[in-house]
Amino acid sequence: MKQGFKSEHWNDENGSPAGGCSYGTGWVISWQNGPLGRGNERKEPNGAFVEDVFGGGAKVVRPAYKSTRTTTSGRYAYGVIRSARGTWRFSCLDG
């Protein structure tokens, strides 16, 4: 059942994503603010990553996917979530 959500996101002075938050009934996400960097300049994460949120969603949907009562649409939805997570993770490697 869709209950809706609210989101607010910010950009830094260069127009790059600078974190934000999303929330709805029973959940809150504080998004990563800025890049982590590489090598010795690498910082600790300070928020959630899209691929982790997709992964959490897939974990919630998986038991229904494996159920004998699951509809074709339910199985398709699970596949779409997993595919989106993989695609997002791959796109992050390009950056």
Backbone as a printed PyTorch tensor [residue, N CA C, xyz], in Angstrom:
tensor([[[  0.8420,  -1.1700,   0.0000],
         [  0.0000,   0.0000,   0.0000],
         [  0.8930,   1.2410,   0.0000]],

        [[  0.6790,   2.1110,  -0.9420],
         [  1.4600,   3.3410,  -1.0480],
         [  0.9580,   4.3650,  -0.0430]],

        [[  1.8830,   4.8790,   0.7830],
         [  1.5270,   5.8870,   1.7760],
         [  2.1350,   7.2420,   1.4640]],

        [[  3.0220,   7.3060,   0.5120],
         [  3.6630,   8.5610,   0.1560],
         [  4.9090,   8.8280,   0.9680]],

        [[  5.6740,   9.8060,   0.5190],
         [  6.8990,  10.1720,   1.2190],
         [  7.2330,  11.6220,   0.8870]],

        [[  8.2000,  12.1580,   1.6220],
         [  8.7140,  13.5010,   1.3760],
         [ 10.2260,  13.4070,   1.2720]],

        [[ 10.8020,  14.2680,   0.4670],
         [ 12.2430,  14.2920,   0.2760],
         [ 12.7230,  15.7210,   0.1290]],

        [[ 13.9120,  15.9670,   0.6460],
         [ 14.5710,  17.2490,   0.4540],
         [ 16.0410,  16.9480,   0.1960]],

        [[ 16.5880,  17.5430,  -0.8500],
         [ 17.9750,  17.2710,  -1.2360],
         [ 18.6790,  18.5820,  -1.5320]],

        [[ 19.9770,  18.6040,  -1.3050],
         [ 20.7620,  19.8120,  -1.4640],
         [ 21.8980,  19.6000,  -2.4500]],

        [[ 22.4010,  20.6930,  -2.9920],
         [ 23.5720,  20.6910,  -3.8600],
         [ 24.6270,  21.6240,  -3.2740]],

        [[ 25.8940,  21.3020,  -3.5600],
         [ 26.9630,  22.1950,  -3.1160],
         [ 27.1150,  23.3470,  -4.1150]],

        [[ 28.1330,  24.1710,  -3.9170],
         [ 28.3300,  25.3490,  -4.7640],
         [ 28.6360,  24.9970,  -6.2220]],

        [[ 29.0570,  23.7510,  -6.4670],
         [ 29.3420,  23.2930,  -7.8310],
         [ 28.1390,  22.6110,  -8.4740]],

        [[ 27.0410,  22.5070,  -7.7400],
         [ 25.8550,  21.8370,  -8.2600],
         [ 25.8570,  20.3340,  -8.0560]],

        [[ 26.8450,  19.8170,  -7.3410],
         [ 26.9210,  18.3740,  -7.0540],
         [ 26.0430,  18.0270,  -5.8590]],

        [[ 25.5400,  16.7860,  -5.8070],
         [ 24.7060,  16.3720,  -4.6760],
         [ 25.4310,  16.5670,  -3.3420]],

        [[ 24.7080,  17.1010,  -2.3590],
         [ 25.2880,  17.3580,  -1.0370],
         [ 24.3580,  16.8390,   0.0620]],

        [[ 23.8420,  15.6540,  -0.1370],
         [ 23.0210,  15.0330,   0.8880],
         [ 21.5700,  15.4530,   0.8330]],

        [[ 20.8620,  15.0150,   1.8330],
         [ 19.4470,  15.3080,   1.9380],
         [ 18.7850,  14.2760,   2.8180]],

        [[ 17.4770,  14.3010,   2.8310],
         [ 16.7410,  13.3180,   3.6170],
         [ 15.4370,  12.9700,   2.9070]],

        [[ 14.9990,  11.7650,   3.1340],
         [ 13.7290,  11.2720,   2.6180],
         [ 13.0420,  10.5520,   3.7650]],

        [[ 11.7230,  10.6710,   3.8470],
         [ 11.0270,  10.0050,   4.9380],
         [  9.5680,   9.7690,   4.5860]],

        [[  9.0320,   8.7810,   5.2490],
         [  7.6270,   8.4220,   5.1240],
         [  7.2100,   7.7000,   6.3900]],

        [[  6.0200,   7.1790,   6.4130],
         [  5.5370,   6.4710,   7.5930],
         [  6.4310,   5.2630,   7.8780]],

        [[  7.1060,   5.2800,   9.0000],
         [  7.9240,   4.1510,   9.4340],
         [  9.3410,   4.1200,   8.9130]],

        [[  9.7840,   5.1400,   8.1840],
         [ 11.1610,   5.1200,   7.6900],
         [ 11.7180,   6.5340,   7.4990]],

        [[ 13.0480,   6.6260,   7.6350],
         [ 13.7780,   7.8750,   7.4230],
         [ 15.1250,   7.5120,   6.8020]],

        [[ 15.5350,   8.2630,   5.7910],
         [ 16.8530,   8.0590,   5.1850],
         [ 17.5880,   9.3900,   5.1780]],

        [[ 18.8100,   9.3840,   5.7090],
         [ 19.7070,  10.5340,   5.6170],
         [ 20.7500,  10.1670,   4.5600]],

        [[ 20.7440,  10.8770,   3.4270],
         [ 21.5880,  10.5230,   2.2840],
         [ 23.0250,  11.0090,   2.4560]],

        [[ 23.9580,  10.2990,   1.8230],
         [ 25.3710,  10.6680,   1.8180],
         [ 25.5310,  12.1190,   1.3610]],

        [[ 26.3400,  12.8630,   2.0950],
         [ 26.6170,  14.2640,   1.7610],
         [ 28.0140,  14.3530,   1.1810]],

        [[ 28.1210,  14.4520,  -0.1290],
         [ 29.3970,  14.6300,  -0.8130],
         [ 30.1160,  13.3350,  -1.1090]],

        [[ 31.1510,  13.4380,  -1.9420],
         [ 31.9220,  12.2500,  -2.3260],
         [ 32.7960,  11.7530,  -1.1760]],

        [[ 33.1280,  10.4690,  -1.2380],
         [ 33.9990,   9.8770,  -0.2220],
         [ 35.4710,  10.1560,  -0.4960]],

        [[ 35.8140,  10.3680,  -1.7390],
         [ 37.2140,  10.5660,  -2.1020],
         [ 37.9010,   9.2240,  -2.3150]],

        [[ 39.1700,   9.2840,  -2.6190],
         [ 39.9430,   8.0670,  -2.8970],
         [ 41.2790,   8.1030,  -2.1650]],

        [[ 41.8590,   6.9280,  -1.9830],
         [ 43.1900,   6.8200,  -1.3870],
         [ 43.2600,   7.4170,  -0.0010]],

        [[ 44.3300,   8.1570,   0.2620],
         [ 44.5490,   8.7710,   1.5780],
         [ 43.5270,   9.8520,   1.8960]],

        [[ 42.8690,  10.3720,   0.8710],
         [ 41.8670,  11.4290,   1.0430],
         [ 40.4700,  10.8690,   1.3270]],

        [[ 40.3460,   9.5350,   1.3210],
         [ 39.0280,   8.9190,   1.4940],
         [ 38.4440,   9.2230,   2.8720]],

        [[ 37.1620,   9.6110,   2.8760],
         [ 36.4470,   9.9540,   4.1110],
         [ 35.4980,   8.8190,   4.4970]],

        [[ 35.0860,   8.8310,   5.7450],
         [ 34.0680,   7.8810,   6.2050],
         [ 32.7020,   8.3240,   5.6790]],

        [[ 31.8370,   7.3690,   5.3240],
         [ 30.4810,   7.7380,   4.8910],
         [ 29.7380,   8.4760,   6.0000]],

        [[ 28.8790,   9.4110,   5.6000],
         [ 28.0870,  10.1480,   6.5780],
         [ 26.5870,  10.0100,   6.3170]],

        [[ 26.2260,   9.1310,   5.3980],
         [ 24.8160,   8.9370,   5.0690],
         [ 24.6110,   7.6940,   4.2230]],

        [[ 23.3780,   7.4650,   3.8540],
         [ 22.9950,   6.2720,   3.0880],
         [ 23.3660,   6.4170,   1.6180]],

        [[ 23.5700,   5.2600,   0.9790],
         [ 23.8280,   5.1850,  -0.4490],
         [ 22.6400,   4.5200,  -1.1290]],

        [[ 22.3320,   4.9620,  -2.3440],
         [ 21.1820,   4.4440,  -3.0840],
         [ 21.2460,   2.9200,  -3.2020]],

        [[ 22.4220,   2.3690,  -3.5200],
         [ 22.5140,   0.9220,  -3.7120],
         [ 22.2000,   0.1410,  -2.4400]],

        [[ 22.5130,   0.7160,  -1.2780],
         [ 22.1750,   0.0510,  -0.0190],
         [ 20.6730,   0.0840,   0.2420]],

        [[ 20.0310,   1.1860,  -0.1170],
         [ 18.5820,   1.2900,   0.0570],
         [ 17.8750,   0.3050,  -0.8770]],

        [[ 18.3510,   0.2000,  -2.1270],
         [ 17.8120,  -0.8180,  -3.0430],
         [ 17.9880,  -2.2220,  -2.4480]],

        [[ 19.1620,  -2.4750,  -1.8700],
         [ 19.4230,  -3.7770,  -1.2650],
         [ 18.4720,  -4.0750,  -0.1180]],

        [[ 18.2140,  -3.0710,   0.7000],
         [ 17.2580,  -3.2360,   1.8000],
         [ 15.8630,  -3.5340,   1.2810]],

        [[ 15.4620,  -2.8320,   0.2300],
         [ 14.1590,  -3.0820,  -0.3820],
         [ 14.0590,  -4.4920,  -0.9360]],

        [[ 15.1350,  -4.9590,  -1.5600],
         [ 15.1410,  -6.3200,  -2.1040],
         [ 15.0030,  -7.3600,  -0.9830]],

        [[ 15.6550,  -7.1070,   0.1560],
         [ 15.5450,  -8.0370,   1.2950],
         [ 14.1210,  -8.1210,   1.8290]],

        [[ 13.4220,  -6.9910,   1.8110],
         [ 12.0420,  -6.9640,   2.2870],
         [ 11.1260,  -7.7230,   1.3290]],

        [[ 11.3690,  -7.5610,   0.0370],
         [ 10.4970,  -8.1540,  -0.9780],
         [ 10.8120,  -9.6300,  -1.2250]],

        [[ 12.0290, -10.0590,  -0.9450],
         [ 12.4600, -11.4320,  -1.2640],
         [ 11.5510, -12.5240,  -0.6940]],

        [[ 11.1460, -12.4870,   0.5770],
         [ 10.2720, -13.5630,   1.0750],
         [  8.9740, -13.6800,   0.2740]],

        [[  8.4310, -12.5520,  -0.1260],
         [  7.2140, -12.5970,  -0.9430],
         [  7.5270, -13.1940,  -2.3110]],

        [[  8.6780, -12.8560,  -2.8540],
         [  9.1030, -13.3810,  -4.1550],
         [  9.2010, -14.9040,  -4.1300]],

        [[  9.7030, -15.4380,  -3.0310],
         [  9.8950, -16.8860,  -2.9220],
         [  8.6080, -17.6270,  -2.5580]],

        [[  7.5830, -16.9160,  -2.1630],
         [  6.3200, -17.5240,  -1.7670],
         [  5.6070, -18.1410,  -2.9690]],

        [[  4.9190, -19.2220,  -2.7380],
         [  4.1500, -19.8520,  -3.8170],
         [  2.9250, -19.0240,  -4.1740]],

        [[  2.5610, -18.0760,  -3.3090],
         [  1.3900, -17.2310,  -3.5740],
         [  1.7480, -15.9300,  -4.2950]],

        [[  3.0210, -15.7370,  -4.5980],
         [  3.4430, -14.5000,  -5.2400],
         [  2.9360, -14.4300,  -6.6720]],

        [[  2.5020, -13.2590,  -7.0490],
         [  2.0210, -13.0320,  -8.4080],
         [  3.2070, -12.8200,  -9.3560]],

        [[  2.9340, -12.8950, -10.6340],
         [  3.9510, -12.5930, -11.6290],
         [  4.4600, -11.1690, -11.4510]],

        [[  3.5610, -10.2600, -11.1290],
         [  3.9560,  -8.8640, -10.9050],
         [  4.9100,  -8.7380,  -9.7220]],

        [[  4.6640,  -9.5020,  -8.6580],
         [  5.5410,  -9.4890,  -7.4900],
         [  6.9290,  -9.9990,  -7.8300]],

        [[  7.0000, -11.0490,  -8.6120],
         [  8.3060, -11.5790,  -9.0290],
         [  9.0250, -10.5710,  -9.9230]],

        [[  8.2750,  -9.9420, -10.8030],
         [  8.8630,  -8.9310, -11.6820],
         [  9.3970,  -7.7580, -10.8670]],

        [[  8.6470,  -7.3110,  -9.8730],
         [  9.0670,  -6.1850,  -9.0300],
         [ 10.3810,  -6.5070,  -8.3170]],

        [[ 10.5090,  -7.7130,  -7.7990],
         [ 11.7390,  -8.1220,  -7.1260],
         [ 12.9170,  -8.0520,  -8.1090]],

        [[ 12.7010,  -8.5410,  -9.3150],
         [ 13.7540,  -8.5040, -10.3270],
         [ 14.1540,  -7.0860, -10.6970]],

        [[ 13.1680,  -6.2060, -10.7720],
         [ 13.4480,  -4.8010, -11.1050],
         [ 14.2870,  -4.1510, -10.0100]],

        [[ 13.9630,  -4.4060,  -8.7530],
         [ 14.7330,  -3.8330,  -7.6410],
         [ 16.1760,  -4.3270,  -7.6890]],

        [[ 16.3560,  -5.6200,  -7.8860],
         [ 17.7150,  -6.1780,  -7.9500],
         [ 18.4750,  -5.6230,  -9.1460]],

        [[ 17.7970,  -5.5040, -10.2630],
         [ 18.4320,  -4.9550, -11.4640],
         [ 18.8290,  -3.4990, -11.2570]],

        [[ 17.9460,  -2.7200, -10.6410],
         [ 18.2430,  -1.3080, -10.3830],
         [ 19.4630,  -1.1810,  -9.4710]],

        [[ 19.5400,  -2.0350,  -8.4750],
         [ 20.6850,  -1.9790,  -7.5570],
         [ 21.9780,  -2.2680,  -8.3140]],

        [[ 21.9640,  -3.3090,  -9.1380],
         [ 23.1580,  -3.6600,  -9.9100],
         [ 23.5450,  -2.5810, -10.8950]],

        [[ 22.5640,  -2.0100, -11.5640],
         [ 22.8290,  -0.9430, -12.5310],
         [ 23.4110,   0.2770, -11.8400]],

        [[ 22.8400,   0.6430, -10.6880],
         [ 23.3390,   1.8050,  -9.9540],
         [ 24.7690,   1.5740,  -9.4880]],

        [[ 25.0470,   0.3850,  -8.9590],
         [ 26.3960,   0.0760,  -8.4810],
         [ 27.3990,   0.1550,  -9.6270]],

        [[ 27.0090,  -0.3740, -10.7930],
         [ 27.8870,  -0.3380, -11.9590],
         [ 28.1260,   1.0950, -12.4100]],

        [[ 27.0700,   1.9240, -12.4030],
         [ 27.2200,   3.3270, -12.8340],
         [ 28.1540,   4.0910, -11.9050]],

        [[ 28.2050,   3.7160, -10.6330],
         [ 29.0880,   4.3970,  -9.6800],
         [ 30.5520,   4.0830,  -9.9730]],

        [[ 30.8270,   2.9540, -10.6150],
         [ 32.2010,   2.6110, -10.9620],
         [ 32.7400,   3.5200, -12.0580]],

        [[ 31.8430,   4.0640, -12.8770],
         [ 32.2570,   4.9630, -13.9580],
         [ 32.7800,   6.2860, -13.4210]],

        [[ 32.2610,   6.7020, -12.2490],
         [ 32.6010,   8.0100, -11.6910],
         [ 33.9540,   7.9980, -11.1170]]])
